């Protein structure tokens, strides 16, 4: 899951997250999330608020032994590099 900072029309800073399935590493997750965030539909949904990619946060999602989804191994900035490991397939974490 990759989070980008953005400024709203009222000049508030918020984080907007994108779930990236099966990324090979943090760089791949960031690249794929940025491509999704740059789509016309996403830009319109954000009312064309620009993303600040310098404050990118990457969260690793994994499933524990009981099947619950957990966050771990986050990276607070673009320069940090945690150990490379596949990101979880998070299709099943949607409510319902």
N, C-alpha and C positions, 0 to 999 in steps of 0.2 A: 504494500500500500504506500503510495507516494503522495506527500502533501506539499502543496505550493502555497506561499503567502500571496495575498492579493489585497488591494485597497478597494473598499466599497465606495459608492457614490457619496457617502457621508464621511469619507476619509477614515473609516475604521479598518484596521488590519484584521483579516480573517484567514483561516487555512482552508483550502479546498483539497480534498483527498481523492485519489484515483486508485482503484484496485487493479493491479497488474498481475495476471495469472502466469505462473510458470516462468518468471524471469530468471535468467541464468545467474545474474549478479545485480548489485546495486546500480551500476552504470546502465545496464540493459533496462532495468525497471524505470529509472529516471527518463531515459530516452523514449521509451514506449509511452509513459505517462505524459510527457511533454507533447508528443505527437497527438495523443488523444485530446489533451487540453487545448491544442491549437485548432481543433476541428471547428467548423462553422457552428454546429449545434451547441458545442460547449461554450464557445465565445458568446453566443447569443444568450445562453442560460445564465452566464455571469454578467450579462449586460455590458459585454466588451471590456470588463475590468482586466487590466494587464496582470499577468502572473509575475511574481518576483522569484525567479529560479535560484537566486543566491541563498534563499532561506529554505531550500528543499529539505524535507524530512522523509526518510525511508524507514518504514516499519515492516518487519518480517512477521508474517502470520504463520502459525503452525497449529496443528491439531494435537492435543494431548491424548493420553491413553484412553480417556473417557469419551473422546470425540468432541471435546469443547475447543473452540477457537481461542487462541491466545496471541498477544503481541509480544515481540521480543526483538532484541538486536537492532535498535533504531540508530539512525545516523542523523545528527542534527544539522549537518552542513554538507555542501557539495564536495568538500575535499576529503571527508572521512571515508575510510574503506574498511567495513567489517569483513570477517572471513567470508569467502565466496561459498555460497550454498544455494540450492534451488529454492525459490519462493514457493509457498504453498498454493495449491489450487483452491481458491476460496469460493467457488460457486455455491457451496453448501452453507455459507455463513449468512445468507439472506434470511430475514425473519420469515417464519411461516412454516 
